[in-house]
Amino acid sequence: MDSTRRSFIRGIASAGASSVAAVALERTGYLDTATALAQTAPPSDFSAFRAIAASAADAFEVPEGYRARTIIGYGDQVLNEDGTVVTYGYNNDFLAYFPLNGSDEGLLFINHEYPAPFFQHGVTTAAAKTSAQVEIERQSVGNSILHVKRGADGGWSVVSPSRYNRRITGAGPVHEFTGPLADNATYPGIGLAASGSLANCSGGITPWGTALSCEENYQDYIGYGWDQARTGTTDYINGNGGTVGSPAKYGWVCEHNPYDPSFVGRKHTALGRFRHENTAFRALPNKPFVLYMGDDIANGGVYKFVSDLPFRPGRREENLRILTSGKLYIAYWAPQSRRTFDAPGGNLTSPASGTGYWREVQEAELVDTNARIAAAVGAPEFQLHYATNRPEDVEVDEDGTVYIALTNNSTANDTHGSIRRLREAGNDPTAVGVGAQFTWDDFAAGGPTGKADPGQQGFSSPDNIVFDKAGNMWVVTDISSSVLNNPTNPNAYHRNNAVFMVPRTGPNAGVGFRFANMPIEAEGTGPYFTPDEQTLFVNVQHPGEETPTPAKGGVYGNVSTYSSYWPKGNKTTGQNPSTPIPSLVAISKIPPGETPPPGGNVIPTPPPAPGADRTPTRLAFVSAARQNLSSLTGSRGMAFTLRVDEPATLTVTLYGQLTTRKGRRAKPRRLARVTQRVTAPGEVTVRLRPSAALRVLLRRERAVPASLAVTAADAAGNKATRTKRLSFRR
């Protein structure tokens, strides 16, 4: 079997996950996934929702019918069972879920990309920092490994104490180098080991159960003041690794074992040194292992690694050596590599499809890979055939198709980016060289769609990608905070960064449906589903990051001057001024029949409106469809009309007593349930239709005693309940 991240996670889920029944959805206002996907995969908890409008508010928002909760944020502390205090790091990015007990308990491996000196200690000038302030920053980057568990109410929390809870920081523990450049006299800046990890952006997993963490913007750290005087080492200088005396300790792909606290992290030099964004694997049994990667820089390349050793399912110790040796390749694109435009937000001037091949990266090019390849082939050739528009994420679908998120590139006037699709020659991931041509096309383009539906107005600057089991692509966006909500910028229509679902087949293929909005000056990162797809984890990174800029005028310690108060407050509404905190969010669908908590789809939860009515909604039955069995078993189900006097969420349940084999009446059972949001007072029609299995049973009945229960919950949480007795006859 050909294994990818998606198939690997689905394999975990199949061990104990129940099947998801297909549901009938009202078309008005909803994405009909059966139409959008045009495939047999049933919808999941996340593949059918009412798309939300763009927002510039200082809140994290998901559609009604979903619940969003923060699990942990920067500075929060948990314990290891040995008593060690584990402090959650800053700017959480990539995350991956590693099961301990299926989808209910597992380990989260999380990257912390970079510090935020203004919010952490107030000093932003490198030369003015003390050693203690730099140490705060060093301790805030790297990785967190957290033991998490889902409670009976569906909410997640960190298990504390736990032997699994631990941190990897910019100061340690020590990582070992592997591969051709480790302890190589030709590249003296590498050596055998590095102190910790930093610039950890995105990453990936492996089928042998390890996490891969990518060191991206390693060049920034000397700019933070991480010099020898403050840290006691020159490791953070991160200059040209080929120059004697110039360290190249960071900028690598690091491998970790979340399950084993004693595992020594590994930095794999065979995978090259560039601004690694992520990894995505393709593994065929007893064949070389293939890893795809992107260089997240304007005009960076797309790479793949082909291992020397074969992937052996079930032989973990052998597989742990796979990334230590092999060949690295860079994609050559024809007729040209970059999407180019005649002006920012203007007309496309380049082809939208073509062919290409994989050029081998020489050992001497593994250090400072981008610059050395450009020097070898010449700058004009590199720009024409190798450079791309910031490949932030690369993911592999189950059929082997490679998807690449090309975020944007100002040097090519590409404001909105795109998602590119690559198919290997003969669907062979090991195919390389001029004679093995891959094909490519730009599958989904960023930018405004011109559609009136507020949830379908288009995404911009795609970043991380993940697939659900129904085949949809989920995309988070990465519009720079400096241009968000600028009315003169082509991105103005987009408002805050967001999470989108993009169907890949059917009439809506390539269309982005907005699922979640980020708070002010934040981006969502690292989207990841639990194997049963009942939870979607999303990290919220750098809320309020423009606060220190002169235009914002933020004053350290004066929280009212900060541009975001998220997650404890909301700058837009003035709610609870507080320091913005990068945090991990868990999203879940509210089970049918459960009354959604007021504001539960927004973080922070809005306070009740001043003077809000504290009395329950007035609820009355107006009329019902003909009460016969054919109304229940027909194609449209049973309709009835209610009257409410204010906006409310209705939960409507139909109970009925079926006949047992002995001719007696069984205990009442639920025949159908629907939850419906009423946005204005007045009459509302609700339709109920039993499942296909229940309709079969109902067709055998001559009469069914039944009752209808309706609960209305208003914005203040007040509830009103009404019941109605019914009798269905043939």
C-alpha positions in Angstrom: 0.0 0.0 0.0 1.2 3.5 -0.9 1.3 5.5 2.4 0.9 9.2 2.9 0.1 11.3 5.9 -3.6 11.3 5.1 -3.7 7.5 4.6 -1.6 7.0 7.7 -4.0 8.9 9.9 -7.1 7.2 8.3 -5.5 3.9 9.1 -5.3 4.9 12.7 -8.9 6.0 12.7 -10.2 2.8 11.1 -9.2 0.8 14.1 -12.0 2.1 16.3 -13.8 4.9 14.6 -17.5 4.4 13.9 -18.8 5.2 10.4 -20.3 8.6 9.8 -23.8 8.4 8.4 -24.6 10.7 5.4 -26.9 13.5 6.4 -29.4 15.5 4.3 -28.5 19.2 4.3 -30.7 22.2 3.4 -29.1 23.7 0.3 -29.9 27.3 1.1 -26.8 28.7 2.8 -25.0 25.4 3.1 -22.3 23.7 1.0 -23.9 20.5 -0.1 -20.9 18.2 0.2 -22.5 15.4 -1.8 -22.7 17.7 -4.8 -19.4 19.5 -4.1 -17.3 16.3 -3.8 -19.1 14.1 -6.3 -17.6 11.1 -4.5 -18.9 8.4 -2.2 -17.0 9.4 0.9 -19.5 10.4 3.6 -19.3 13.9 5.1 -17.4 14.3 8.3 -18.2 16.6 11.3 -16.2 19.3 9.4 -17.2 18.8 5.8 -20.7 20.3 5.9 -21.2 23.7 7.5 -22.6 27.2 6.9 -19.7 29.3 5.6 -19.1 32.4 7.6 -18.4 36.0 6.4 -15.0 37.7 6.5 -14.3 39.6 9.7 -11.9 42.2 11.0 -12.9 41.7 14.6 -10.5 40.7 17.5 -12.1 37.3 17.9 -11.6 33.7 16.8 -14.9 32.6 15.1 -16.2 29.3 13.8 -19.7 28.6 12.3 -22.7 28.2 14.5 -23.1 24.6 15.5 -19.4 24.3 16.4 -17.6 24.9 19.6 -14.1 26.5 19.9 -12.0 26.3 23.1 -8.5 27.3 24.0 -6.4 24.5 25.5 -3.2 26.2 26.3 -1.4 29.5 25.6 2.1 31.0 25.9 3.3 31.0 29.5 0.9 28.4 30.7 2.6 25.7 32.8 2.0 22.0 33.2 4.1 19.3 35.0 6.1 16.3 34.1 5.7 13.5 36.5 9.2 14.0 37.8 8.1 17.5 39.0 9.7 19.5 36.1 7.6 22.6 35.2 6.9 22.7 31.5 6.1 26.2 30.2 4.3 26.4 26.9 6.3 28.4 24.3 5.6 31.4 22.1 4.1 31.6 18.5 2.8 28.0 18.2 2.9 26.9 14.6 2.9 23.2 13.3 1.2 20.6 15.4 0.6 16.9 15.0 -1.5 14.5 17.1 0.1 11.1 18.1 -2.5 8.7 19.5 -2.2 7.0 22.9 -5.8 5.9 23.1 -7.2 6.4 19.6 -8.9 9.8 19.2 -9.6 10.4 22.9 -6.1 10.6 24.3 -2.7 11.4 22.6 0.4 13.5 22.4 0.5 16.9 20.7 3.8 17.8 19.1 3.9 21.6 18.6 6.4 24.0 17.1 7.2 27.4 18.5 8.5 29.5 15.7 9.9 32.7 17.0 9.9 35.0 20.1 8.1 38.4 20.5 10.5 40.6 22.6 7.9 43.4 23.0 5.3 41.2 24.7 7.8 39.0 26.5 9.9 41.7 28.3 9.5 45.0 26.5 12.9 45.4 24.9 13.0 45.3 21.1 16.4 46.7 20.4 18.9 43.8 20.3 21.8 45.8 21.7 19.8 46.9 24.7 18.8 43.4 25.8 20.2 41.7 28.8 21.3 38.1 28.9 18.3 37.3 31.1 15.9 38.8 28.4 17.6 36.8 25.7 17.2 33.7 27.8 13.5 34.3 28.0 13.4 34.3 24.2 15.6 31.2 23.9 13.3 29.3 26.3 10.2 30.3 24.3 11.1 28.8 20.9 11.5 25.1 19.9 8.9 22.5 20.6 6.3 21.4 23.1 5.2 17.8 23.6 1.9 17.7 25.6 -0.2 14.8 26.8 -3.8 15.7 26.1 -7.1 14.0 26.7 -10.7 14.5 25.6 -13.3 14.8 28.4 -16.9 13.5 28.5 -18.1 16.9 27.3 -15.8 16.8 24.2 -13.4 19.3 25.6 -9.6 18.8 25.6 -7.2 19.4 28.4 -3.5 18.7 29.2 -2.8 15.8 31.4 -0.6 17.1 34.2 1.5 15.6 35.6 2.6 13.3 32.8 5.9 11.8 31.8 5.3 12.9 28.3 5.1 16.6 29.0 8.4 18.3 28.0 10.0 21.1 26.1 12.7 21.5 23.5 14.1 25.0 23.3 16.6 27.2 21.6 19.0 26.3 24.4 18.6 22.6 24.5 18.6 19.6 24.8 21.4 18.8 22.4 20.6 17.5 18.9 22.8 15.2 16.9 23.6 15.8 13.3 23.3 12.9 10.8 24.1 12.5 7.1 26.9 13.5 4.8 27.7 16.9 6.4 27.8 15.7 10.0 31.4 16.1 11.4 32.6 16.8 7.8 35.8 18.8 7.7 34.7 20.5 4.5 31.8 22.0 6.4 33.3 22.9 9.8 30.3 25.0 10.9 28.2 21.9 11.4 30.0 19.4 13.5 28.3 16.7 15.5 25.8 18.5 17.6 23.7 21.6 18.1 22.2 23.2 21.3 18.5 22.8 20.8 16.3 24.0 17.9 14.8 27.3 16.8 12.8 28.9 14.0 10.5 25.9 14.1 7.8 26.7 11.5 5.8 23.8 10.1 6.8 20.1 9.9 5.4 16.7 9.3 5.1 13.1 10.6 6.6 9.8 9.5 4.9 6.4 9.3 7.2 5.1 11.9 5.8 7.5 14.5 8.2 10.4 14.7 7.7 14.1 14.3 9.7 16.2 11.8 10.2 19.9 12.8 11.4 22.4 10.2 13.8 25.2 11.1 12.8 28.0 8.8 14.0 31.6 9.3 17.2 30.7 11.2 19.0 33.8 9.8 17.0 36.1 12.1 18.4 35.2 15.5 21.6 37.2 15.5 19.2 40.1 14.9 17.5 39.3 18.1 20.8 39.9 20.0 21.6 36.2 20.4 25.3 36.8 20.2 28.1 35.3 22.2 28.1 38.0 24.8 24.5 37.2 25.8 24.4 33.4 25.1 27.9 32.2 25.6 28.0 30.7 22.0 28.4 31.8 18.4 26.0 29.0 17.2 23.2 31.5 16.5 25.2 33.6 13.9 24.0 31.2 11.2 26.2 32.5 8.4 27.4 30.7 5.3 28.0 27.2 6.4 30.7 26.6 3.8 33.0 29.3 5.3 35.4 28.2 7.9 34.3 29.4 11.4 30.8 30.3 10.3 28.2 28.1 12.1 25.5 26.2 10.3 23.8 24.8 13.4 20.2 25.7 12.4 18.2 25.6 9.2 17.6 21.8 9.2 14.8 19.2 9.5 14.8 17.8 13.0 13.4 14.4 13.9 11.8 13.7 17.3 10.1 10.8 19.0 7.1 12.2 21.0 6.6 8.8 22.7 10.1 8.5 24.0 11.3 11.3 26.4 14.9 9.9 26.2 15.1 10.2 22.4 17.9 12.5 21.2 16.7 14.9 18.5 18.4 14.5 15.1 19.2 17.1 12.5 19.3 15.5 9.0 21.9 17.1 6.7 20.9 14.9 3.8 17.7 17.0 3.6 19.5 20.2 2.9 19.7 23.5 4.7 17.2 26.1 3.6 14.2 27.9 5.0 12.3 24.6 5.6 8.6 25.1 6.0 7.3 21.6 6.2 7.6 17.9 5.1 5.2 15.5 3.4 6.0 11.9 2.8 5.1 9.1 0.4 6.1 5.6 1.4 5.8 2.4 -0.5 6.7 -0.8 1.2 10.2 -2.0 0.4 10.8 1.0 -1.8 12.9 4.2 -1.2 11.1 6.7 1.1 10.2 10.0 -0.4 9.9 13.3 1.5 8.7 16.6 -0.2 9.7 20.0 1.2 9.4 23.7 0.4 11.8 26.6 0.8 9.6 29.3 2.3 11.1 32.4 0.7 10.2 34.5 -2.2 11.7 32.6 -5.2 12.5 29.5 -3.2 12.4 26.0 -4.6 10.4 22.9 -4.1 12.4 19.8 -3.1 12.1 16.1 -2.6 14.4 13.6 -0.9 14.7 10.0 -2.0 16.2 7.7 0.6 18.9 5.1 0.0 17.3 2.7 2.5 13.9 1.2 1.7 10.8 1.8 3.9 10.1 -1.4 5.9 6.7 -1.3 7.5 6.9 -2.5 11.1 10.7 -2.3 11.3 11.0 0.9 13.3 14.7 0.8 14.2 15.6 0.3 10.5 13.2 3.1 9.5 14.8 5.5 12.0 17.9 5.5 9.7 16.0 6.3 6.5 16.5 10.1 6.7 20.3 9.8 7.2 21.2 9.0 3.6 19.8 9.5 0.2 19.6 12.1 -2.6 18.0 15.5 -2.5 16.4 17.0 -5.7 14.9 20.4 -6.7 12.0 20.8 -9.0 12.7 22.2 -12.5 9.5 23.8 -13.9 8.6 24.4 -17.6 7.8 26.5 -19.3 8.4 28.7 -16.2 8.3 28.2 -12.5 6.7 31.4 -11.1 3.2 32.7 -11.4 3.7 36.2 -12.7 1.3 39.2 -13.0 1.4 42.5 -14.8 0.7 44.3 -11.5 -0.1 43.5 -7.9 -3.5 42.0 -7.9 -3.5 42.3 -11.7 -3.6 39.9 -14.7 -1.8 36.6 -14.9 1.1 36.7 -17.4 2.4 33.1 -17.1 1.2 29.6 -18.0 -1.1 27.8 -15.5 0.2 24.4 -16.3 3.3 22.6 -17.7 5.8 19.9 -17.1 9.1 19.5 -15.2 11.7 17.2 -13.7 13.8 16.7 -10.6 17.4 18.0 -10.7 19.8 16.4 -8.3 21.2 18.6 -5.5 25.0 18.0 -5.1 26.5 17.5 -1.7 28.3 20.8 -1.9 24.8 22.4 -2.4 23.3 20.9 0.8 24.5 23.9 2.9 22.8 27.2 1.9 21.0 25.2 -0.7 19.1 27.9 -2.4 22.0 30.2 -2.9 24.4 27.5 -4.1 22.0 26.0 -6.7 21.3 29.5 -8.0 25.0 30.1 -8.3 25.5 26.8 -10.1 22.8 27.2 -12.7 23.0 31.0 -13.0 20.5 33.5 -11.6 18.5 34.0 -14.8 18.0 30.2 -15.2 17.1 29.8 -11.5 14.5 32.5 -11.6 12.9 31.1 -14.8 12.8 27.4 -13.9 13.4 26.8 -10.2 12.2 29.8 -8.2 8.6 29.7 -7.0 6.2 32.0 -5.1 7.0 31.0 -1.5 6.2 27.3 -1.2 5.0 27.4 2.4 3.4 23.9 2.5 3.6 20.7 0.5 1.1 17.9 1.1 0.5 14.5 -0.6 -2.9 13.1 -1.3 -3.7 9.4 -1.0 -3.4 9.0 -4.8 0.1 10.4 -4.8 -0.8 13.9 -6.1 1.4 16.6 -4.5 -0.2 19.9 -3.5 1.9 23.0 -3.0 0.8 26.2 -1.2 2.5 29.0 -3.1 1.7 31.9 -0.7 2.7 35.0 -2.6 5.7 36.7 -4.2 6.0 40.5 -4.5 8.9 40.1 -7.0 6.4 38.4 -9.4 3.5 40.7 -8.5 1.7 37.7 -7.0 -0.4 39.1 -4.2 -2.8 36.3 -3.6 -0.8 33.1 -4.2 -2.2 29.7 -5.4 -2.2 26.0 -4.8 -0.2 24.1 -7.3 -0.8 20.4 -8.1 2.1 18.1 -9.2 1.8 14.5 -10.6 4.9 12.4 -10.8 5.8 10.6 -14.0 4.1 7.2 -13.9 2.9 8.1 -10.4 6.3 7.0 -9.2 7.6 9.2 -6.4 11.2 8.1 -7.0 11.1 9.3 -10.6 13.9 11.8 -11.2 16.0 13.3 -14.0 15.2 14.9 -17.3 13.7 11.7 -18.7 11.1 11.5 -15.9 8.8 14.4 -16.6 6.2 15.3 -14.0 3.1 17.4 -14.9 1.8 20.4 -13.0 -1.1 22.8 -12.9 -2.3 25.6 -10.7 -5.3 24.0 -9.1 -6.8 26.9 -7.1 -5.9 30.5 -7.4 -6.1 33.0 -4.5 -7.8 36.3 -4.9 -11.4 37.7 -4.9 -14.0 35.6 -6.6 -16.6 38.3 -7.1 -19.2 36.0 -5.6 -21.9 37.6 -3.4 -22.0 34.7 -0.9 -20.0 36.1 2.1 -18.4 32.7 2.7 -17.2 32.3 -0.9 -15.4 35.6 -1.6 -12.0 34.0 -2.0 -8.9 33.2 -0.1 -5.5 34.8 -0.3 -2.0 33.8 0.6 -2.5 30.0 1.3 -0.2 28.5 3.9 -0.7 25.2 5.7 -2.8 22.5 4.1 -4.5 19.4 5.4 -7.1 16.9 3.9 -10.2 15.5 5.6 -11.4 12.0 5.0 -14.2 13.2 2.7 -11.4 14.5 0.4 -11.6 18.2 1.0 -8.6 20.4 1.3 -8.4 22.7 4.4 -6.2 25.8 4.0 -5.1 28.5 6.5 -4.0 31.8 5.1 -0.9 33.9 5.8 -1.6 37.5 4.8 1.1 39.7 6.4 -0.2 41.6 9.4 1.2 44.8 8.1 -1.3 44.8 5.2 -4.3 43.1 6.8 -7.5 45.3 6.6 -5.6 48.0 4.7 -8.3 49.5 2.3 -5.7 50.4 -0.3 -4.3 46.8 -0.4 -5.7 44.1 -2.8 -6.2 41.9 0.2 -8.7 44.3 1.8 -11.7 42.1 0.8 -10.3 39.2 2.8 -10.3 41.0 6.2 -8.5 38.9 8.9 -6.7 35.7 8.1 -8.9 32.6 8.1 -9.4 28.9 7.6 -11.0 27.7 4.4 -12.4 24.3 3.2 -11.7 23.8 -0.5 -13.4 20.9 -2.3 -11.2 19.2 -4.8 -13.8 17.7 -7.1 -17.3 18.5 -8.3 -18.7 21.9 -9.3 -17.2 23.7 -6.3 -13.7 22.3 -6.9 -11.1 25.0 -6.0 -13.7 27.3 -4.2 -12.8 28.3 -0.7 -15.5 28.2 1.9 -14.6 30.2 5.0 -14.8 28.1 8.2 -12.9 30.2 10.8 -11.8 33.7 11.3 -8.6 34.7 13.2 -8.3 37.6 15.6 -6.5 40.8 14.8 -3.1 40.5 13.2 -3.0 36.7 13.7 -2.7 33.7 11.4 -4.0 30.2 11.9 -1.3 27.6 11.7 -0.8 23.8 11.9 -4.4 22.6 11.3 -4.7 18.9 12.3 -7.6 16.5 12.7 -7.9 13.8 15.3 -8.1 10.4 13.6 -11.9 10.3 14.1 -12.2 13.8 12.7 -14.3 15.0 15.6 -11.7 17.6 16.6 -9.8 20.1 14.5 -6.8 21.6 16.3 -5.6 25.0 15.1 -2.9 27.2 16.5 -3.4 31.0 16.6 -0.1 32.7 16.1 1.1 36.3 16.7 -2.2 38.1 17.6 -1.6 41.8 17.8 2.0 41.5 16.4 1.9 45.0 14.9 1.5 46.6 18.4 5.2 47.6 18.7 5.3 49.4 15.3 5.3 53.2 15.3 2.0 53.2 13.4 0.3 51.3 16.3 2.1 53.1 19.1 2.0 50.3 21.6 3.4 50.9 25.1 4.8 47.9 26.9 2.8 47.2 30.0 -0.1 49.4 29.0 -2.4 46.8 27.6 -5.0 49.3 26.4 -2.5 50.4 23.7 -2.1 46.8 22.3 -3.7 46.2 19.0 -5.2 42.8 20.1 -6.5 41.6 23.5 -7.0 38.0 22.3 -7.8 35.4 23.7 -8.9 36.8 27.1 -10.3 40.0 25.6 -11.6 41.6 22.4 -10.0 44.9 21.2 -12.9 45.5 18.8 -15.5 45.6 21.6 -13.2 46.8 24.3 -13.8 43.6 26.3 -11.2 42.9 29.0 -8.0 44.6 27.8 -5.2 42.1 28.1 -1.9 41.0 26.6 -2.4 39.0 23.4 -1.3 35.4 23.7 -0.6 32.8 21.0 -2.8 29.8 21.9 -3.9 26.4 20.8 -7.6 26.0 19.9 -9.7 22.8 19.6 -12.8 23.0 17.5 -15.6 20.4 17.6 -19.1 20.1 16.2 -21.9 20.3 18.8 -23.7 17.0 18.9 -27.3 17.0 17.5 -29.8 17.7 20.2 -27.3 19.5 22.5 -28.1 23.2 23.0 -25.2 25.3 21.8 -23.8 27.5 24.6 -24.4 31.2 23.8 -21.3 32.6 22.0 -19.6 29.2 22.2 -18.5 29.6 18.6 -16.5 32.7 19.4 -13.3 33.2 21.5 -13.6 35.2 23.7 -17.2 34.5 24.5 -19.1 37.8 24.1 -20.8 39.1 27.3 -24.5 39.3 27.3 -25.8 42.5 25.6 -26.6 45.2 28.2 -30.2 45.0 29.2 -30.7 41.7 27.4 -34.0 39.9 28.0 -33.6 37.4 30.8 -36.9 35.6 30.1 -37.1 32.5 27.9 -38.2 32.7 24.3 -41.9 32.5 23.8 -42.5 29.4 21.8 -45.8 28.2 20.1 -46.9 25.7 17.6 -48.6 27.1 14.6 -49.3 24.1 12.3 -47.9 20.7 11.2 -48.0 18.6 8.1 -50.5 15.8 7.8 -49.8 13.4 10.6 -49.5 10.2 8.7 -46.8 7.7 8.3 -46.3 8.6 4.7 -45.2 12.1 5.8 -42.4 10.5 7.8 -41.3 8.0 5.2 -41.5 10.3 2.2 -38.7 12.1 0.5 -39.3 15.4 2.2 -40.2 14.3 5.7 -42.5 16.1 8.1 -42.8 19.9 8.2 -44.3 22.0 10.9 -44.4 25.7 11.8 -43.4 27.4 15.0 -43.6 31.0 16.2 -40.8 32.6 18.3 -40.6 36.1 19.7 -36.8 36.6 19.5 -33.7 35.0 17.8 -33.0 31.6 19.2 -31.6 28.2 18.5 -34.3 25.5 18.1 -33.6 21.9 19.0 -36.5 19.8 17.7 -36.7 16.1 18.5 -39.4 13.6 17.3 -39.9 10.5 19.5 -42.0 7.5 18.6 -43.0 4.0 19.8 -42.4 1.2 17.3 -44.0 -2.2 17.5 -41.8 -5.1 18.8 -41.7 -8.6 17.3 -44.2 -9.7 20.0 -46.7 -7.0 19.0 -46.0 -4.8 22.0 -45.0 -1.1 22.0 -41.3 -0.6 22.6 -40.0 2.2 24.7 -40.0 5.6 22.9 -37.0 6.1 20.7 -35.7 9.1 18.9 -36.9 9.1 15.3 -35.4 12.4 14.1 -33.7 15.5 15.4 -32.7 18.9 13.9 -31.0 22.0 15.2 -32.0 25.2 13.5 -30.9 28.8 14.2 -33.7 31.5 14.0 -32.2 34.9 13.3 -35.4 37.0 13.7 -38.7 36.8 15.5 -41.6 35.3 13.7 -42.7 32.0 12.2 -40.2 29.4 11.2 -40.7 26.1 9.3 -38.8 23.1 10.5 -38.6 19.8 8.7 -37.8 16.4 10.2 -36.9 13.2 8.3 -35.9 9.9 10.0 -32.8 8.1 8.8 -33.0 5.6 6.0 -32.9 2.7 8.4 -35.7 4.1 10.5 -37.8 4.8 7.4 -37.6 1.1 6.6 -39.0 0.2 10.0 -41.7 2.9 9.9 -43.0 1.5 6.6 -43.9 -1.7 8.5 -46.0 0.1 11.0 -49.7 0.7 10.9 -49.7 3.3 13.7 -47.0 5.0 15.8 -47.8 7.0 18.9 -45.3 9.9 19.0 -44.4 13.2 20.6 -42.6 16.3 19.4 -40.2 18.2 21.8 -38.9 21.6 21.0 -36.3 23.6 23.0 -35.5 27.2 22.2 -32.3 28.8 23.6 -31.9 32.5 23.3 -28.6 34.5 23.3 -28.6 34.8 27.0 -28.8 31.1 27.5 -32.5 31.1 28.6 -34.4 28.0 27.5 -38.0 27.3 26.7 -39.5 23.9 26.0 -42.7 22.8 24.4 -44.0 19.3 23.6 -46.8 18.1 21.3 -48.4 14.7 21.2 -48.8 13.1 17.8 -50.3 10.0 16.3 -49.1 8.7 13.0 -51.4 6.3 11.1 -51.3 4.5 7.8 
